Amino acid sequence: MDGDNGRATAVFVPESLSRDEVKGEVSSYKALFSEDKGGVDKRKENYATMVNTFYDLVTSFYEFGWGQSFHFAPRHQGESFDASIARHEMYLAHRLRLERGMVALDVGCGVGGPARCIARFSEGNVVGINNNEYQITRAKKLTREAGLESQVSYVKADFMNIPAEADTFDAAYSIEATCHAPSKTGVYGEIFRVLKPGGLYASYEWIMTDTYDPKDPEHVAIKKGIEVGNGLPELQLASDLREALQEVGFEIVDFRDFAPKSDAATPWYLPLSGSFSLSGFKHTWMGRYVTNRAVAAMEWLKIAPTGTTEISNILMATADELVKGGKLDIFTPTFFFLVRKPAKIDG
């Protein structure tokens, strides 16, 4: 983590919250997934609070277990986890034709891992937008330490209301981020607005595949588990994304799931289900279990605040649901699309 080794211990205490706030935040978050309290509609109505609370609670856990890029990637045999993540990010820069002198918008930038990778690879500039204060603070710190402040900057804002003039950015991308949006037409419409005519937008999306059966109780439970464990209003189908993109005016250039690009022995969910390795131990079930037990011990010893173990439990459970969804081919986090804002817009 860019030499920030002290965070290995801080991971168990969410730095964005005081000790007294953690338990209450966990309870408030879980309440949004209670069907008798509004269900999906309530989550969409309160998406900004829900997503902010979620990332306040889990960002330190994510960095500890996953690194600075909070996403999955197709993977090939002989390819390391870190290499697959970097390749997945650089592919976006390649498809966007991003180069020196261009400015790309990173929609939902997390702590800036992809933005830094893409800026280095393309030599272009990246502006990250994120509505979570803690993640923005981390992103700025990590970018400063990486010596990339001249290429990468950040704006704290809601991607449903991007604070930029129309026709501002040469390109845009999002990596497993707009799944948090309460409305796909809303977020895609904002991206369309701020792109220059002819500009490209590329994204990796979380979706339920066409194999998903809403009448199958197991499928429904997996979908709900993924939503609860990842701060999502509601997972949608690829057809919903296509409809939303076309409705706001985008031209579809490429539209397909990248999950099949993984070798059979290295599926996208391998980091969560794979066998022991020194480099990837924290990703695996055993690694998560060891971390979970360490968190519980620290909470019991009053080192970590009450509620920290429950955060770990939520992440443990959703990791299992992600693996189940991947194995049944009813869920993918690697659905890719590339779309273009028309060079000349009628009207």
Steps between C-alpha positions, in 0.01 A plus 500: 500500500758751385703441815213586734559193714339649807161443341536125551396557859267793434289282269302370795388848603319694223699825498211705368288434808545556871486195725153599620360536146585157361223292658232755412619529141492121457144485636385785276655336196339161565161663554499621138483137386195416708209436263248616760673839505470579132737255332637598158304827478636614836856413397466697177353795687786494752775376268746781581479439874508123451806502276687750717429296811606182323836640390562668833467154653687284249771706328773409749403133471512524120846655496633240742364202310490619140738791445422841352283383208165374624393281210521159335659405168511212252817302563722270297704206620846613606374855557515639853203666667672841493592462133142415405370805685748732328432350156126541553551871574746564217258338256257783569763761417574309178135481392442866589807597293616703794832678451703799610300823490165328551291511819289204612236492772518208744142454621504360854877499540536329840842573650643565153682176419366473144539874436870483588556190287317646200681834530840328505412272207338759274694811605163673498325681784227353719243676717343269756155567642388343826241600757678337797717745696720231653580339165575837342741579784672164452513545121670839529754368751587192291523707182731750667723214622503355147614834354201520266332820618571668164297233318235382745258716700180437692163665555267411787159488338203279419528339157126553460577873488849547358633854567633565150384688195359313202757373248790513748676161488671321213407160640342334804510163670356323802617178663236310697368832632171593334338192654454737796289741295126515577429560131711387205347761271584759764870418529548420131321823409742702713801329341352564155454868586858563613665308214615691195319411175664188360634408845513138614375352826609152613382307802520172689160433656353269764192326357284193536545291185225358283548172688352665810150374579296737721274206589786289636531555879872421496562753223296765682689437826837533325394826335380641832821389673712681242291815533513501881874440513590764244271796562290454185147629439417223250696290251370512143533307172717588200187587304415764761843661449465500121158660522625771738808578290299536181229700674747774601650511149808277497598294196599143592848406376567182704275318746595161654589309813873459558458214751553238224838661425636342818664160459283221640747442783516870594144644508443857609391380845819297558645762740205433733496123464848396397754289682769630732777722367726741686411786268126440499431347840292795626260457204419135567234352726768400752659843485164668556428264788833577669439873458147464634620317811772761556239775477276319749789461742590868475139602556481273804821658633347848443775585247246516218161669552176310545354421158831438323451123503157545345659690211737208448209255519312690227805489273556130574140419407492703181828346381333160520199629304726648232672164455165319482373751245812453290490121514132494399568759228214716623719798594799674347700808608682518166229597252673740261362765274648774287268775381537827313335838530406591141733752341200696385185497710170570327290779636 
